[in-house]
Amino acid sequence: MKRISIWWIGLIVCLFCISCTSDKKHELSVLHLNIWMDGTVVENGFEAVVDEIDRVNPDIVMLSEASNRNEELIVPRLLEALREKGKNYFGESSSLDVVLLSKYPILDQTENIPQKDRILRTRLDVEGKQVIAYTGHLDYTHYACYLPRGYSGVTWKKLDAPVTDVMEIEKANSESLRDESIRLLIEDAKKQKADFIVLGGDFNEPSHLDWTEETKGLWDHNGAVVHWDCSTLLYEAGFRDAYRVKYPNPITHPGFTFPSDNPDMPVERLTWAPDADERDRIDFIYYMPSAGWEVQEAIVVGPQSTIVRSERVAEESQDLFSVPTGTWPTDHKGVLIKFSF
């Protein structure tokens, strides 16, 4: 009887341990950042990019405006510089101007959409989970969110008056290649078998979740309520905007990523609409909801100051910022999302 009792106790303990292990929560942190022409615009910008990755320490790093200038591959440079700081990442070079680095093994990588718009698809093994990570840098032309602010989204010159007709704004926006790229990405994502799908990038386009009836009198929207193509298409396909899932109120948490203040650059290098309030959230991390995966944190990475009408001003929002301690390498802010699974 004594032996049987001990056996039953051992079995119960074993089952309890298995249960605890299966319920263990993991974290997956994802950073997206536009690094402004490979980090070459700001002095020591490349080193600053490496410093920021080291400081923020994300599991997945998505970079845009990260190309192979002068035929020098940027991925090996990043990996080596991070190794020197004790950070080990996986990464593969491509012909695109986007980069994905991961602390988790890369199973395969594909230059997914061979258009002007650049989207990279990477399959990762994350704690035994199959994760598809898309990173992109969408078409910068026909930047239609400047129209209601009184600027052309093609020439970036000041207009005689703001364009506030929503149909005209949406028509101008659709002349870019952004919506075509997102449609192709959505079709590609439907074919992928994975436990989780995440998409990050510089979209060069705001979100319909930010240009709402409630915000039409803010940030020089001049009354415009716009259903921006990319965010609308992604939501219709089931994707969700991680920042807005965590912070659904665009007034208290606007999450602006462009323009960013940069103390090492003159203001005129940081603004394209010098007489307007051009602040927008154009850098995103989206995900396809999956059982057991949740958004835990959403953070703006970068200076807590911005540019409004050619003036450096401090943001007074309730957004959570991760502020750099050294040189800031870019004219964008980054977005950091922490998922649990």
C-alpha positions in Angstrom: 0.0 0.0 0.0 2.8 2.3 0.9 4.5 1.8 -2.5 1.2 2.4 -4.3 0.6 5.6 -2.4 4.1 6.9 -3.3 3.5 6.0 -6.9 0.2 7.9 -7.0 1.8 10.9 -5.4 4.6 10.9 -8.0 2.1 10.6 -10.8 0.1 13.6 -9.5 3.3 15.7 -9.1 4.3 14.8 -12.6 0.9 15.7 -14.1 1.0 19.0 -12.2 4.4 19.8 -13.6 3.3 19.1 -17.1 0.2 21.3 -16.6 2.3 24.1 -15.3 4.8 23.8 -18.2 2.0 23.8 -20.8 0.5 27.0 -19.3 3.8 28.9 -19.1 3.5 32.3 -20.8 6.2 33.5 -23.1 6.8 37.0 -24.4 7.6 38.0 -28.0 8.7 41.6 -28.4 8.7 43.2 -31.9 10.3 46.5 -32.8 9.8 48.4 -36.1 11.9 51.4 -37.0 12.6 53.4 -40.1 16.4 54.1 -39.9 16.6 56.9 -42.4 18.7 55.9 -45.3 20.7 53.1 -43.5 21.4 55.5 -40.6 23.6 57.6 -42.9 21.8 61.0 -42.5 22.5 61.6 -38.8 26.2 61.5 -37.8 27.1 58.1 -36.4 23.6 57.0 -37.3 24.4 53.4 -38.0 26.1 53.1 -34.6 23.0 54.7 -33.0 20.7 52.2 -34.7 22.8 49.4 -33.1 22.7 51.2 -29.8 18.9 51.4 -29.9 18.5 47.7 -30.7 20.8 46.9 -27.9 18.9 49.2 -25.5 15.4 48.1 -26.4 16.5 44.4 -26.8 13.5 43.2 -28.9 13.1 39.6 -30.0 12.3 40.6 -33.5 13.7 43.7 -35.2 12.0 45.1 -38.4 13.9 47.9 -40.1 12.9 50.0 -43.2 15.1 52.3 -45.3 17.7 49.6 -44.7 19.3 48.9 -48.0 22.8 47.7 -49.1 24.4 51.1 -49.9 27.5 51.1 -52.0 27.1 47.3 -52.4 27.9 46.8 -48.7 25.5 44.3 -47.2 23.8 45.9 -44.1 22.7 42.7 -42.4 26.1 41.3 -41.7 27.2 44.7 -40.4 24.3 44.8 -38.0 24.8 41.2 -36.8 28.5 41.8 -36.2 27.9 45.1 -34.4 25.3 43.6 -32.2 27.5 40.5 -31.4 30.1 42.9 -30.2 27.5 44.2 -27.7 26.7 40.6 -26.6 23.4 40.4 -28.6 23.0 37.4 -30.9 20.5 37.7 -33.7 19.8 35.8 -36.9 19.4 37.6 -40.1 19.6 37.1 -43.9 20.5 39.6 -46.6 18.0 40.5 -49.4 17.8 43.0 -52.3 15.0 44.9 -50.5 15.3 48.0 -48.3 13.8 46.2 -45.4 15.6 44.0 -42.8 14.4 41.4 -40.3 16.6 40.3 -37.4 15.5 37.7 -34.9 16.7 36.1 -31.7 14.9 33.0 -32.9 16.0 30.8 -35.8 15.0 31.8 -39.4 13.5 28.8 -41.2 13.1 30.5 -44.5 12.8 34.0 -46.0 11.2 35.3 -49.2 11.1 38.6 -51.0 7.4 38.3 -51.1 6.1 41.0 -53.3 8.3 42.0 -56.3 6.8 45.4 -56.8 8.0 48.9 -56.1 6.7 48.4 -52.6 9.0 46.2 -50.5 7.7 43.4 -48.3 9.8 40.6 -46.9 8.3 37.4 -45.5 10.2 35.4 -42.9 9.3 32.2 -41.2 10.6 31.8 -37.6 10.7 29.0 -35.0 9.6 30.8 -31.8 9.6 28.4 -28.8 8.4 25.7 -31.1 5.7 27.9 -32.7 5.7 28.7 -36.4 5.6 32.5 -36.8 5.4 34.3 -40.1 6.8 37.9 -39.9 6.2 40.3 -42.7 8.2 43.5 -42.8 7.6 46.2 -45.4 8.3 49.7 -46.6 5.3 50.9 -48.7 5.2 53.4 -51.5 6.0 56.9 -50.3 4.4 58.7 -53.2 0.8 60.2 -53.3 1.1 60.9 -49.5 -2.5 62.0 -49.4 -2.7 62.8 -45.7 -1.0 66.1 -46.6 -3.9 67.2 -48.8 -6.2 68.3 -45.9 -3.2 70.0 -44.4 -2.7 72.2 -47.4 0.2 70.4 -49.1 0.6 68.2 -52.1 1.3 64.6 -51.5 3.2 64.3 -54.8 5.3 67.5 -55.0 5.1 68.3 -51.2 4.5 71.9 -52.2 2.1 74.1 -50.4 -1.4 74.3 -51.9 -3.6 77.4 -52.3 -6.0 75.8 -49.8 -6.4 72.5 -47.9 -8.3 69.7 -49.8 -11.0 68.5 -47.5 -13.2 66.5 -49.9 -12.9 63.0 -48.6 -13.6 61.4 -52.0 -10.8 63.4 -53.5 -8.4 62.5 -50.7 -9.2 58.8 -50.9 -8.9 58.9 -54.7 -5.5 60.5 -54.5 -4.4 58.0 -51.9 -5.4 55.0 -54.1 -3.1 56.3 -56.8 -0.1 55.0 -54.8 1.0 51.3 -54.9 0.3 50.8 -51.2 -3.1 49.2 -51.5 -1.9 46.9 -54.3 0.9 45.6 -52.0 -1.4 45.1 -49.1 -3.9 43.2 -51.2 -1.1 40.9 -52.4 0.2 40.5 -48.8 -3.3 39.5 -47.6 -3.6 36.9 -50.3 -0.1 35.5 -49.4 -1.0 35.4 -45.7 -4.1 33.3 -46.4 -1.8 30.6 -47.9 0.5 30.4 -44.9 0.3 27.8 -42.2 1.5 29.3 -39.0 0.7 29.7 -35.3 1.0 33.4 -35.5 1.3 36.1 -38.2 2.7 39.6 -37.6 3.3 42.5 -40.0 5.4 45.6 -39.3 6.5 48.4 -41.5 6.6 52.0 -42.5 3.3 52.3 -44.4 3.6 55.9 -45.5 -0.1 56.1 -44.8 -2.2 56.7 -41.7 -4.9 54.5 -40.2 -8.6 54.8 -40.5 -8.6 54.2 -36.7 -6.9 57.6 -36.3 -8.8 59.8 -38.8 -12.2 59.5 -37.1 -15.2 61.6 -36.4 -13.7 62.3 -32.9 -10.3 63.5 -34.4 -11.5 65.4 -37.4 -10.9 68.7 -35.6 -7.4 67.8 -34.5 -3.9 67.7 -36.0 -4.9 69.7 -39.1 -7.3 67.0 -40.3 -9.6 69.9 -41.2 -12.8 67.9 -40.8 -11.7 64.9 -42.9 -12.8 61.4 -41.8 -10.8 59.1 -44.0 -11.0 55.4 -44.6 -7.3 54.9 -45.5 -6.8 52.0 -47.8 -4.1 49.8 -46.1 -5.6 49.8 -42.6 -9.1 49.3 -43.9 -8.0 46.4 -46.1 -6.1 44.7 -43.3 -9.0 45.0 -40.9 -11.4 43.6 -43.4 -9.0 40.6 -43.8 -9.0 40.0 -40.0 -5.6 41.7 -39.1 -5.5 43.9 -36.1 -3.4 47.0 -35.3 -1.5 46.1 -32.1 -1.1 49.6 -30.9 -4.9 50.4 -31.3 -5.8 47.0 -29.6 -3.8 48.2 -26.6 -4.8 51.8 -26.8 -8.1 52.2 -28.7 -8.4 55.9 -28.1 -6.5 58.0 -30.7 -6.9 61.2 -28.7 -5.3 60.1 -25.5 -2.8 57.8 -27.3 -2.2 59.1 -30.8 1.1 57.1 -31.0 2.6 59.5 -33.6 5.7 58.1 -35.3 6.3 60.9 -37.9 7.8 63.4 -37.8 10.1 62.8 -34.9 12.2 65.5 -33.3 15.9 64.8 -33.6 18.2 67.2 -31.7 21.1 66.5 -34.0 19.2 67.7 -37.1 17.9 71.2 -38.1 14.1 71.4 -38.0 13.9 71.9 -41.8 15.3 68.4 -42.3 12.5 66.9 -40.2 9.4 68.5 -41.8 7.8 68.2 -45.2 4.9 70.4 -44.4 6.5 73.3 -42.5 3.4 75.3 -41.9 1.2 72.4 -40.8 0.7 70.0 -38.0 1.7 66.9 -39.9 1.9 64.4 -37.0 0.6 60.9 -37.9 1.1 57.3 -37.0 2.5 55.8 -40.2 4.7 53.0 -38.7 2.7 50.0 -37.6 2.7 46.5 -36.2 -0.3 44.4 -37.2 -1.1 40.8 -36.3 -3.6 38.1 -37.1 -5.4 37.2 -33.9 -4.6 33.7 -32.8 -5.7 31.7 -29.7 -3.4 32.3 -26.8 -1.7 35.3 -28.3 -2.3 38.7 -26.7 -0.9 42.3 -26.8 0.7 43.0 -23.5 2.5 46.3 -24.1 2.6 49.0 -26.8 5.4 51.6 -26.7 6.6 54.5 -28.9 10.4 54.3 -29.2 12.1 57.6 -29.7 12.2 61.2 -28.4 9.2 62.5 -26.6 9.3 65.6 -28.7 8.1 66.2 -32.2 7.8 68.9 -34.9 4.6 71.0 -35.3 4.6 74.0 -37.7 8.4 74.0 -37.8 8.7 74.1 -34.0 10.1 71.5 -31.6 7.3 70.6 -29.1 6.9 68.1 -26.4 4.2 65.5 -26.8 1.6 65.8 -24.1 -0.3 62.5 -24.9 -0.6 59.5 -22.6 1.5 57.4 -24.9 4.2 55.3 -23.2 7.7 56.3 -24.6 11.0 54.5 -24.5 13.3 57.5 -24.8 16.8 57.0 -26.3 19.8 57.7 -24.1 22.1 58.7 -26.9 22.0 59.7 -30.5 18.6 59.2 -32.2 19.3 58.0 -35.8 16.2 58.9 -37.7 13.3 61.3 -38.4 10.7 58.6 -37.4 9.9 57.1 -34.1 9.7 53.4 -33.7 6.9 51.2 -32.3 7.5 48.3 -29.9 4.8 45.7 -29.3 5.2 43.0 -26.6 3.0 39.9 -27.2 2.4 37.1 -24.8 1.6 33.5 -25.8 
